[in-house]
Amino acid sequence: MDRILVTEKIGSEGLAALQQAAEVDLQLDLAPAMLKEILPRYDALVVRSQTKVTADVLEAGSRLRVVGRAGTGVDNIDLAAATRRGILVVNAPASNSIAVAELTVGLLLALARSIPQAHASLAAGRWERGKYMGSEVRGKTLGLLGLGRIGAEVARRARALEMEILAYDPFISEERAAQLGVRPVTLDELLRESDAVSLHVPLLDSTRNLLNADRLGQMRHGAWLINCARGGIIDEAALADALESGQIGGAALDVWSKEPPTGSPLLGHPKVIALPHLGASTEEAQALTAADVAEGVVDALANRTPRYAVNAPFVTPQEWQVVAPYVKLGRMLSLLSRQLLDEPASAFEIVYSGDLTEHTTEPIRLAVLTGLLEGTSEARVTPVNATLLARERGLTIGERRQPDADHYAALLELRVTGTDGTVHTFAGTAVQDEAHIVQIDDYRLDLVPSAAMLFTFHIDRPGLIGHVGTLLGAADINISSMHVGRLAPRGEAIMVLTVDEPVAQSVVADLEAQSNIRRAYSVQL
Protein backbone atom coordinates (compact mmCIF):
# COMPACT_ATOMS: atom_id res chain seq x y z
CA MET A 1 0.00 0.00 0.00
CA ASP A 2 1.24 3.49 -0.85
CA ARG A 3 2.37 5.72 1.99
CA ILE A 4 1.78 9.48 2.13
CA LEU A 5 3.56 11.94 4.42
CA VAL A 6 1.66 15.15 5.30
CA THR A 7 3.88 17.75 6.98
CA GLU A 8 1.39 20.62 7.46
CA LYS A 9 -2.26 20.93 8.47
CA ILE A 10 -4.75 20.52 5.65
CA GLY A 11 -8.54 20.35 5.65
CA SER A 12 -10.14 17.24 7.07
CA GLU A 13 -11.88 16.46 3.76
CA GLY A 14 -8.57 16.23 1.96
CA LEU A 15 -6.97 14.21 4.70
CA ALA A 16 -9.86 11.75 4.65
CA ALA A 17 -9.55 11.35 0.85
CA LEU A 18 -5.87 10.54 1.22
CA GLN A 19 -6.55 8.03 3.98
CA GLN A 20 -9.04 6.18 1.76
CA ALA A 21 -6.35 5.61 -0.85
CA ALA A 22 -3.17 5.10 1.15
CA GLU A 23 -1.51 4.92 4.53
CA VAL A 24 -1.15 8.50 5.74
CA ASP A 25 1.20 9.87 8.40
CA LEU A 26 0.65 13.42 9.68
CA GLN A 27 3.92 14.75 11.10
CA LEU A 28 4.01 18.50 11.66
CA ASP A 29 6.91 20.92 12.15
CA LEU A 30 9.57 18.54 10.90
CA ALA A 31 13.13 19.85 10.85
CA PRO A 32 14.78 19.51 7.41
CA ALA A 33 17.15 16.81 8.68
CA MET A 34 14.30 14.75 10.11
CA LEU A 35 12.26 15.18 6.91
CA LYS A 36 15.13 13.81 4.83
CA GLU A 37 15.62 10.95 7.26
CA ILE A 38 12.05 9.66 7.10
CA LEU A 39 11.14 10.58 3.50
CA PRO A 40 12.59 7.38 1.93
CA ARG A 41 9.61 5.50 3.44
CA TYR A 42 7.00 7.44 1.46
CA ASP A 43 5.54 7.48 -2.05
CA ALA A 44 3.96 10.93 -1.74
CA LEU A 45 4.58 14.14 0.18
CA VAL A 46 1.90 16.77 0.89
CA VAL A 47 2.93 20.25 2.05
CA ARG A 48 1.62 23.79 2.22
CA SER A 49 4.03 26.76 2.12
CA GLN A 50 6.18 26.21 5.21
CA THR A 51 7.92 22.96 4.24
CA LYS A 52 10.84 23.57 1.88
CA VAL A 53 11.02 20.76 -0.66
CA THR A 54 14.57 21.33 -1.84
CA ALA A 55 16.67 19.27 -4.23
CA ASP A 56 18.28 17.57 -1.22
CA VAL A 57 14.87 16.66 0.19
CA LEU A 58 13.75 15.28 -3.17
CA GLU A 59 16.93 13.28 -3.51
CA ALA A 60 16.26 11.73 -0.13
CA GLY A 61 12.80 10.63 -1.28
CA SER A 62 13.95 7.53 -3.12
CA ARG A 63 10.34 6.22 -3.38
CA LEU A 64 8.77 9.60 -3.95
CA ARG A 65 6.46 9.78 -7.00
CA VAL A 66 4.41 12.89 -6.31
CA VAL A 67 4.58 16.06 -4.23
CA GLY A 68 1.27 17.78 -3.48
CA ARG A 69 1.16 21.50 -2.65
CA ALA A 70 -2.02 22.45 -0.79
CA GLY A 71 -2.35 25.85 -2.39
CA THR A 72 -1.39 27.72 -5.55
CA GLY A 73 2.25 28.81 -5.32
CA VAL A 74 5.05 26.27 -5.62
CA ASP A 75 7.96 28.54 -4.70
CA ASN A 76 8.87 26.22 -1.84
CA ILE A 77 9.31 23.22 -4.17
CA ASP A 78 12.33 22.75 -6.43
CA LEU A 79 10.40 22.02 -9.63
CA ALA A 80 13.49 21.50 -11.76
CA ALA A 81 14.84 18.92 -9.32
CA ALA A 82 11.44 17.21 -9.13
CA THR A 83 11.20 17.02 -12.91
CA ARG A 84 14.73 15.69 -13.23
CA ARG A 85 13.87 12.95 -10.76
CA GLY A 86 10.58 12.13 -12.46
CA ILE A 87 8.55 13.31 -9.48
CA LEU A 88 5.19 14.82 -10.39
CA VAL A 89 4.19 18.03 -8.61
CA VAL A 90 0.50 18.86 -8.21
CA ASN A 91 -1.19 21.87 -6.63
CA ALA A 92 -4.65 23.40 -6.11
CA PRO A 93 -4.77 26.63 -8.15
CA ALA A 94 -8.55 26.92 -8.43
CA SER A 95 -9.39 26.45 -4.78
CA ASN A 96 -9.31 30.09 -3.67
CA SER A 97 -10.98 31.74 -6.67
CA ILE A 98 -14.37 32.30 -5.04
CA ALA A 99 -12.87 33.44 -1.75
CA VAL A 100 -10.69 36.07 -3.39
CA ALA A 101 -13.46 37.18 -5.75
CA GLU A 102 -15.90 37.65 -2.88
CA LEU A 103 -13.31 39.61 -0.89
CA THR A 104 -12.70 41.82 -3.92
CA VAL A 105 -16.39 42.65 -4.22
CA GLY A 106 -16.61 43.22 -0.48
CA LEU A 107 -13.74 45.70 -0.65
CA LEU A 108 -15.36 47.44 -3.63
CA LEU A 109 -18.53 47.99 -1.60
CA ALA A 110 -16.50 49.02 1.44
CA LEU A 111 -14.75 51.69 -0.65
CA ALA A 112 -18.03 52.91 -2.12
CA ARG A 113 -19.64 53.36 1.30
CA SER A 114 -16.60 54.02 3.55
CA ILE A 115 -17.73 51.16 5.76
CA PRO A 116 -14.55 50.66 7.83
CA GLN A 117 -14.08 54.40 8.37
CA ALA A 118 -17.69 54.90 9.42
CA HIS A 119 -17.46 51.96 11.81
CA ALA A 120 -14.27 53.36 13.38
CA SER A 121 -15.89 56.77 13.75
CA LEU A 122 -18.94 55.39 15.52
CA ALA A 123 -16.81 53.09 17.70
CA ALA A 124 -14.87 56.18 18.78
CA GLY A 125 -18.12 57.80 19.97
CA ARG A 126 -18.75 60.08 16.98
CA TRP A 127 -21.99 60.35 14.98
CA GLU A 128 -20.88 61.65 11.59
CA ARG A 129 -23.60 60.73 9.09
CA GLY A 130 -22.84 63.67 6.81
CA LYS A 131 -19.14 62.88 6.60
CA TYR A 132 -19.62 59.45 5.06
CA MET A 133 -21.82 60.13 2.05
CA GLY A 134 -21.22 57.16 -0.25
CA SER A 135 -21.78 56.11 -3.85
CA GLU A 136 -23.71 53.32 -5.50
CA VAL A 137 -21.70 50.90 -7.62
CA ARG A 138 -24.68 50.31 -9.92
CA GLY A 139 -23.91 51.94 -13.26
CA LYS A 140 -20.26 52.43 -12.39
CA THR A 141 -17.46 51.00 -14.55
CA LEU A 142 -15.22 48.31 -13.08
CA GLY A 143 -11.90 47.66 -14.78
CA LEU A 144 -10.41 44.20 -14.31
CA LEU A 145 -6.68 43.99 -14.94
CA GLY A 146 -6.49 40.26 -15.66
CA LEU A 147 -9.36 37.91 -16.50
CA GLY A 148 -8.21 34.52 -15.31
CA ARG A 149 -10.08 32.37 -12.80
CA ILE A 150 -10.42 35.05 -10.13
CA GLY A 151 -11.00 37.95 -12.53
CA ALA A 152 -13.78 35.96 -14.21
CA GLU A 153 -15.47 35.31 -10.87
CA VAL A 154 -15.29 39.01 -10.00
CA ALA A 155 -16.85 39.81 -13.38
CA ARG A 156 -19.78 37.48 -12.71
CA ARG A 157 -20.46 39.16 -9.37
CA ALA A 158 -20.03 42.69 -10.74
CA ARG A 159 -22.63 41.94 -13.42
CA ALA A 160 -25.10 41.11 -10.65
CA LEU A 161 -24.38 44.56 -9.21
CA GLU A 162 -25.33 46.07 -12.59
CA MET A 163 -21.86 47.41 -13.28
CA GLU A 164 -20.24 47.90 -16.67
CA ILE A 165 -17.11 45.76 -16.82
CA LEU A 166 -13.94 46.41 -18.78
CA ALA A 167 -11.06 43.93 -18.90
CA TYR A 168 -7.46 44.07 -20.02
CA ASP A 169 -6.07 40.62 -20.75
CA PRO A 170 -4.28 40.09 -24.09
CA PHE A 171 -5.04 36.37 -24.07
CA ILE A 172 -8.77 36.39 -23.55
CA SER A 173 -10.72 35.69 -26.73
CA GLU A 174 -13.64 37.87 -27.77
CA GLU A 175 -15.95 34.87 -27.29
CA ARG A 176 -14.79 34.37 -23.71
CA ALA A 177 -15.14 38.08 -22.96
CA ALA A 178 -18.67 38.09 -24.38
CA GLN A 179 -19.53 35.03 -22.31
CA LEU A 180 -18.48 36.89 -19.16
CA GLY A 181 -20.22 40.09 -20.17
CA VAL A 182 -17.05 42.19 -20.27
CA ARG A 183 -15.63 44.54 -22.88
CA PRO A 184 -11.98 43.92 -23.80
CA VAL A 185 -9.89 47.11 -23.87
CA THR A 186 -6.28 48.19 -23.82
CA LEU A 187 -4.58 48.94 -20.52
CA ASP A 188 -4.65 52.66 -21.23
CA GLU A 189 -8.36 52.55 -21.99
CA LEU A 190 -9.09 50.55 -18.84
CA LEU A 191 -7.27 53.02 -16.60
CA ARG A 192 -8.85 56.03 -18.30
CA GLU A 193 -12.45 54.78 -18.31
CA SER A 194 -12.86 52.87 -15.02
CA ASP A 195 -14.40 54.17 -11.83
CA ALA A 196 -12.73 51.29 -9.97
CA VAL A 197 -9.76 49.15 -11.00
CA SER A 198 -9.18 45.67 -9.54
CA LEU A 199 -5.93 43.76 -10.07
CA HIS A 200 -5.89 40.05 -10.92
CA VAL A 201 -2.45 39.42 -12.44
CA PRO A 202 0.57 37.53 -11.08
CA LEU A 203 3.68 39.28 -9.79
CA LEU A 204 6.33 38.96 -12.49
CA ASP A 205 9.14 41.15 -13.73
CA SER A 206 6.71 42.51 -16.32
CA THR A 207 4.04 43.36 -13.71
CA ARG A 208 6.23 44.62 -10.85
CA ASN A 209 5.21 48.25 -10.17
CA LEU A 210 2.89 48.00 -13.16
CA LEU A 211 0.74 50.69 -11.56
CA ASN A 212 3.44 53.31 -11.12
CA ALA A 213 3.03 57.07 -10.80
CA ASP A 214 2.44 57.51 -14.53
CA ARG A 215 -0.26 54.85 -14.74
CA LEU A 216 -1.94 56.00 -11.53
CA GLY A 217 -2.03 59.43 -13.17
CA GLN A 218 -3.86 57.92 -16.16
CA MET A 219 -6.73 56.73 -13.96
CA ARG A 220 -9.99 58.62 -13.72
CA HIS A 221 -9.67 61.32 -11.02
CA GLY A 222 -10.98 59.98 -7.72
CA ALA A 223 -11.13 56.35 -8.90
CA TRP A 224 -10.83 53.44 -6.48
CA LEU A 225 -8.07 50.83 -6.61
CA ILE A 226 -8.32 47.26 -5.27
CA ASN A 227 -5.50 44.72 -5.01
CA CYS A 228 -6.21 41.19 -3.84
CA ALA A 229 -3.65 39.69 -6.24
CA ARG A 230 0.00 40.11 -5.24
CA GLY A 231 2.00 42.78 -3.48
CA GLY A 232 4.50 44.61 -5.65
CA ILE A 233 2.18 45.22 -8.61
CA ILE A 234 1.43 48.70 -7.26
CA ASP A 235 4.16 51.23 -6.53
CA GLU A 236 3.06 51.87 -2.95
CA ALA A 237 4.95 55.17 -2.57
CA ALA A 238 3.34 56.46 -5.76
CA LEU A 239 -0.06 55.30 -4.51
CA ALA A 240 0.43 57.20 -1.26
CA ASP A 241 1.16 60.37 -3.25
CA ALA A 242 -1.87 59.79 -5.50
CA LEU A 243 -4.12 59.38 -2.47
CA GLU A 244 -2.80 62.58 -0.93
CA SER A 245 -3.39 64.54 -4.13
CA GLY A 246 -6.89 63.12 -4.58
CA GLN A 247 -6.02 61.51 -7.90
CA ILE A 248 -6.97 58.17 -6.32
CA GLY A 249 -10.12 58.41 -4.24
CA GLY A 250 -9.51 55.29 -2.18
CA ALA A 251 -7.58 52.04 -2.13
CA ALA A 252 -8.30 48.60 -0.67
CA LEU A 253 -5.23 46.40 -0.27
CA ASP A 254 -5.07 42.80 0.88
CA VAL A 255 -1.49 42.25 -0.32
CA TRP A 256 1.72 44.23 0.15
CA SER A 257 5.19 44.61 -1.31
CA LYS A 258 6.56 43.54 2.06
CA GLU A 259 4.46 41.43 4.40
CA PRO A 260 3.79 42.47 7.08
CA PRO A 261 3.93 46.04 5.69
CA THR A 262 5.61 47.57 8.71
CA GLY A 263 6.24 51.29 8.24
CA SER A 264 4.18 51.56 5.03
CA PRO A 265 2.78 55.07 4.51
CA LEU A 266 -0.47 53.41 3.45
CA LEU A 267 -1.14 51.85 6.87
CA GLY A 268 -3.51 54.08 8.78
CA HIS A 269 -4.17 56.32 5.79
CA PRO A 270 -7.79 57.51 5.97
CA LYS A 271 -8.45 56.56 2.34
CA VAL A 272 -6.99 53.05 2.60
CA ILE A 273 -8.70 49.83 3.66
CA ALA A 274 -5.87 47.53 4.75
CA LEU A 275 -6.08 43.77 5.29
CA PRO A 276 -3.44 41.18 6.30
CA HIS A 277 -3.57 38.98 3.14
CA LEU A 278 -6.90 37.31 3.86
CA GLY A 279 -7.89 36.48 0.27
CA ALA A 280 -7.87 32.71 0.61
CA SER A 281 -8.70 32.63 4.31
CA THR A 282 -12.13 31.05 4.30
CA GLU A 283 -13.13 27.68 5.64
CA GLU A 284 -14.53 26.74 2.27
CA ALA A 285 -11.38 27.69 0.34
CA GLN A 286 -9.15 25.76 2.71
CA ALA A 287 -11.43 22.71 2.49
CA LEU A 288 -11.42 22.89 -1.30
CA THR A 289 -7.65 23.30 -1.36
CA ALA A 290 -7.21 20.14 0.67
CA ALA A 291 -9.69 18.22 -1.48
CA ASP A 292 -8.07 19.34 -4.74
CA VAL A 293 -4.54 18.48 -3.70
CA ALA A 294 -5.67 15.13 -2.32
CA GLU A 295 -7.37 14.33 -5.63
CA GLY A 296 -4.17 15.17 -7.50
CA VAL A 297 -1.97 13.05 -5.26
CA VAL A 298 -4.34 10.07 -5.41
CA ASP A 299 -4.59 10.34 -9.21
CA ALA A 300 -0.81 10.45 -9.54
CA LEU A 301 -0.33 7.42 -7.33
CA ALA A 302 -2.91 5.56 -9.42
CA ASN A 303 -1.08 6.52 -12.64
CA ARG A 304 -3.91 8.77 -13.77
CA THR A 305 -3.38 12.29 -15.11
CA PRO A 306 -4.03 14.87 -12.36
CA ARG A 307 -6.09 17.94 -13.21
CA TYR A 308 -3.50 20.32 -11.77
CA ALA A 309 -0.09 18.90 -12.57
CA VAL A 310 2.62 21.55 -12.50
CA ASN A 311 5.67 20.04 -14.20
CA ALA A 312 6.27 18.57 -17.63
CA PRO A 313 4.49 15.56 -19.18
CA PHE A 314 6.26 12.35 -20.09
CA VAL A 315 7.61 11.92 -23.62
CA THR A 316 9.35 8.75 -24.82
CA PRO A 317 13.13 9.15 -25.20
CA GLN A 318 12.94 8.24 -28.91
CA GLU A 319 10.39 10.94 -29.71
CA TRP A 320 12.05 13.47 -27.45
CA GLN A 321 15.33 13.16 -29.33
CA VAL A 322 13.59 14.26 -32.52
CA VAL A 323 11.19 16.93 -31.26
CA ALA A 324 13.24 18.48 -28.44
CA PRO A 325 14.85 21.22 -30.59
CA TYR A 326 11.41 22.11 -31.96
CA VAL A 327 9.90 22.21 -28.47
CA LYS A 328 12.48 24.84 -27.57
CA LEU A 329 11.88 26.62 -30.89
CA GLY A 330 8.09 26.61 -30.42
CA ARG A 331 8.34 28.44 -27.12
CA MET A 332 10.80 30.90 -28.65
CA LEU A 333 8.47 31.69 -31.54
CA SER A 334 5.62 32.33 -29.09
CA LEU A 335 7.69 34.64 -26.90
CA LEU A 336 9.00 36.42 -29.97
CA SER A 337 5.49 36.99 -31.35
CA ARG A 338 4.30 38.40 -28.02
CA GLN A 339 7.15 40.91 -27.91
CA LEU A 340 7.12 42.00 -31.56
CA LEU A 341 3.37 42.42 -32.13
CA ASP A 342 1.75 45.54 -30.74
CA GLU A 343 -1.87 44.64 -31.50
CA PRO A 344 -3.83 41.87 -29.75
CA ALA A 345 -4.10 38.50 -31.48
CA SER A 346 -7.38 37.00 -32.61
CA ALA A 347 -6.15 33.61 -33.86
CA PHE A 348 -3.11 31.34 -33.80
CA GLU A 349 -2.07 28.51 -36.10
CA ILE A 350 0.90 26.13 -35.96
CA VAL A 351 2.10 24.69 -39.25
CA TYR A 352 4.32 21.58 -39.17
CA SER A 353 6.17 20.94 -42.43
CA GLY A 354 8.55 18.33 -43.80
CA ASP A 355 9.97 15.74 -41.43
CA LEU A 356 7.94 17.15 -38.51
CA THR A 357 4.80 15.62 -39.99
CA GLU A 358 6.19 12.13 -39.31
CA HIS A 359 6.51 12.61 -35.53
CA THR A 360 4.34 13.44 -32.55
CA THR A 361 3.85 17.19 -32.37
CA GLU A 362 1.92 17.43 -29.11
CA PRO A 363 5.01 18.50 -27.10
CA ILE A 364 5.60 21.27 -29.64
CA ARG A 365 1.99 22.46 -29.40
CA LEU A 366 2.25 22.54 -25.62
CA ALA A 367 5.50 24.49 -25.82
CA VAL A 368 3.87 27.08 -28.11
CA LEU A 369 0.93 27.38 -25.73
CA THR A 370 3.29 27.73 -22.78
CA GLY A 371 5.13 30.57 -24.46
CA LEU A 372 1.88 32.35 -25.30
CA LEU A 373 0.57 32.04 -21.75
CA GLU A 374 3.68 32.67 -19.66
CA GLY A 375 3.07 35.58 -17.33
CA THR A 376 -0.69 35.66 -17.87
CA SER A 377 -1.66 33.45 -14.95
CA GLU A 378 -1.07 33.33 -11.23
CA ALA A 379 -0.29 29.67 -11.75
CA ARG A 380 3.09 28.60 -13.08
CA VAL A 381 2.52 27.83 -16.77
CA THR A 382 4.00 24.52 -17.90
CA PRO A 383 3.28 22.12 -20.75
CA VAL A 384 1.15 20.17 -18.29
CA ASN A 385 -1.29 22.95 -17.42
CA ALA A 386 -1.01 25.10 -20.56
CA THR A 387 -3.98 23.45 -22.26
CA LEU A 388 -6.23 23.94 -19.22
CA LEU A 389 -5.22 27.59 -18.85
CA ALA A 390 -5.75 28.19 -22.56
CA ARG A 391 -9.21 26.62 -22.38
CA GLU A 392 -10.14 28.88 -19.47
CA ARG A 393 -9.20 31.90 -21.56
CA GLY A 394 -10.91 30.66 -24.69
CA LEU A 395 -7.52 30.51 -26.41
CA THR A 396 -7.36 27.96 -29.22
CA ILE A 397 -4.59 27.12 -31.64
CA GLY A 398 -5.19 25.62 -35.04
CA GLU A 399 -2.74 23.03 -36.36
CA ARG A 400 -1.87 22.05 -39.90
CA ARG A 401 0.59 19.63 -41.48
CA GLN A 402 2.07 19.94 -44.92
CA PRO A 403 4.74 17.79 -46.59
CA ASP A 404 6.64 20.63 -48.28
CA ALA A 405 9.11 22.46 -46.02
CA ASP A 406 10.54 24.68 -48.73
CA HIS A 407 14.28 23.94 -48.79
CA TYR A 408 14.40 22.81 -45.15
CA ALA A 409 14.19 19.23 -43.89
CA ALA A 410 11.62 20.41 -41.35
CA LEU A 411 9.98 23.74 -40.65
CA LEU A 412 7.88 25.01 -37.74
CA GLU A 413 5.68 28.07 -38.26
CA LEU A 414 3.54 30.08 -35.85
CA ARG A 415 1.00 32.22 -37.67
CA VAL A 416 -0.65 34.94 -35.61
CA THR A 417 -3.71 36.79 -36.92
CA GLY A 418 -4.18 40.28 -35.53
CA THR A 419 -7.53 41.84 -34.78
CA ASP A 420 -7.17 43.79 -38.04
CA GLY A 421 -6.90 40.53 -40.01
CA THR A 422 -3.17 40.79 -40.71
CA VAL A 423 -1.41 37.43 -40.54
CA HIS A 424 2.09 37.50 -39.02
CA THR A 425 4.45 34.58 -39.60
CA PHE A 426 7.24 33.43 -37.28
CA ALA A 427 9.14 30.38 -38.54
CA GLY A 428 12.18 28.34 -37.63
CA THR A 429 14.00 25.08 -38.08
CA ALA A 430 16.61 23.03 -36.24
CA VAL A 431 20.17 22.58 -37.49
CA GLN A 432 22.19 19.97 -35.59
CA ASP A 433 19.72 20.26 -32.69
CA GLU A 434 20.12 24.07 -32.59
CA ALA A 435 17.11 26.34 -33.07
CA HIS A 436 17.27 28.78 -35.99
CA ILE A 437 14.68 31.47 -36.70
CA VAL A 438 14.42 31.76 -40.48
CA GLN A 439 11.38 33.98 -41.12
CA ILE A 440 9.61 36.92 -39.51
CA ASP A 441 6.66 38.05 -41.63
CA ASP A 442 8.05 38.56 -45.14
CA TYR A 443 11.66 38.85 -43.99
CA ARG A 444 14.00 35.89 -44.52
CA LEU A 445 16.99 35.48 -42.21
CA ASP A 446 19.02 32.87 -40.38
CA LEU A 447 19.09 33.77 -36.71
CA VAL A 448 20.37 31.69 -33.82
CA PRO A 449 18.44 33.46 -31.04
CA SER A 450 20.06 34.56 -27.81
CA ALA A 451 18.62 35.44 -24.43
CA ALA A 452 18.71 39.16 -25.25
CA MET A 453 18.18 40.72 -28.68
CA LEU A 454 17.37 44.03 -30.31
CA PHE A 455 15.00 44.15 -33.30
CA THR A 456 14.58 47.18 -35.54
CA PHE A 457 12.14 47.61 -38.41
CA HIS A 458 13.45 50.41 -40.57
CA ILE A 459 14.02 51.86 -44.02
CA ASP A 460 17.24 50.55 -45.56
CA ARG A 461 19.59 53.53 -45.75
CA PRO A 462 23.41 53.81 -45.84
CA GLY A 463 24.93 54.40 -42.42
CA LEU A 464 21.87 53.36 -40.41
CA ILE A 465 23.42 50.14 -39.09
CA GLY A 466 26.54 51.99 -38.00
CA HIS A 467 24.44 54.65 -36.29
CA VAL A 468 22.58 51.99 -34.29
CA GLY A 469 25.91 50.45 -33.28
CA THR A 470 27.14 53.85 -32.09
CA LEU A 471 24.03 54.37 -29.95
CA LEU A 472 24.40 50.93 -28.37
CA GLY A 473 28.10 51.50 -27.76
CA ALA A 474 27.31 54.75 -25.98
CA ALA A 475 24.94 52.76 -23.76
CA ASP A 476 27.72 50.19 -23.07
CA ILE A 477 25.78 47.39 -24.81
CA ASN A 478 27.96 44.78 -26.47
CA ILE A 479 26.78 43.27 -29.78
CA SER A 480 27.57 39.59 -30.34
CA SER A 481 26.03 39.13 -33.81
CA MET A 482 23.97 40.91 -36.44
CA HIS A 483 21.33 39.60 -38.85
CA VAL A 484 19.60 41.67 -41.53
CA GLY A 485 16.85 41.17 -44.07
CA ARG A 486 15.11 43.50 -46.48
CA LEU A 487 12.22 43.43 -48.90
CA ALA A 488 13.98 45.58 -51.49
CA PRO A 489 17.11 47.77 -51.75
CA ARG A 490 16.55 50.99 -49.81
CA GLY A 491 13.14 49.69 -48.82
CA GLU A 492 11.64 48.16 -45.68
CA ALA A 493 14.16 46.12 -43.70
CA ILE A 494 14.72 44.29 -40.44
CA MET A 495 17.82 44.08 -38.29
CA VAL A 496 18.37 41.72 -35.37
CA LEU A 497 21.27 42.22 -33.00
CA THR A 498 22.08 39.59 -30.39
CA VAL A 499 23.49 41.38 -27.36
CA ASP A 500 25.16 40.42 -24.12
CA GLU A 501 22.55 42.07 -21.92
CA PRO A 502 18.97 43.32 -22.37
CA VAL A 503 18.62 46.70 -24.04
CA ALA A 504 16.99 49.23 -21.72
CA GLN A 505 13.73 50.82 -22.81
CA SER A 506 15.36 54.25 -22.71
CA VAL A 507 17.79 53.10 -25.39
CA VAL A 508 14.89 51.64 -27.42
CA ALA A 509 13.16 55.03 -27.20
CA ASP A 510 16.33 56.76 -28.45
CA LEU A 511 16.48 54.37 -31.40
CA GLU A 512 12.84 54.92 -32.33
CA ALA A 513 13.48 58.65 -32.33
CA GLN A 514 15.99 58.25 -35.18
CA SER A 515 14.91 58.93 -38.73
CA ASN A 516 14.16 55.85 -40.82
CA ILE A 517 13.68 53.58 -37.76
CA ARG A 518 9.99 52.84 -37.53
CA ARG A 519 9.94 50.45 -34.59
CA ALA A 520 12.49 48.99 -32.19
CA TYR A 521 12.05 46.21 -29.64
CA SER A 522 14.16 44.86 -26.80
CA VAL A 523 13.42 41.12 -26.82
CA GLN A 524 14.23 38.62 -24.10
CA LEU A 525 13.79 34.87 -24.49
Secondary structure, 3 states (H helix, E strand, C coil): CCEEEECCCCCHHHHHHHHHHCEEEECCCCCHHHHHHHHHHCCEEEECCCCCECHHHHHHCCCCCEEEECCCCCCCECHHHHHHCCCEEECCCCCCHHHHHHHHHHHHHHHHHCHHHHHHHHHCCCCCHHHHCCCCCCCCEEEEECCCHHHHHHHHHHHHCCCEEEEECCCCCHHHHHHHCCEECCHHHHHHHCCEEEECCCCCCCCCCCECHHHHHHCCCCEEEEECCCCCCECHHHHHHHHHHCCEEEEEECCCCCCCCCCCCCCCCCCEEECCCCCCCCHHHHHHHHHHHHHHHHHHHCCCCCCCECCCCCCCHHHHHHHHHHHHHHHHHHHHHHHHCCCCEEEEEEEEEEHHHHCCCHHHHHHHHHHHHCCCCCCCCCCCCHHHHHHHCCCCEEEEEECCCCCCCEEEEEEEEECCCCEEEEEEEEECCEEEEEEECCEEEEECCCCEEEEEEEECCCCHHHHHHHHHHHCCCCEEEEEEEECCCCCEEEEEEEECCCCCHHHHHHHHCCCCEEEEEEEEC
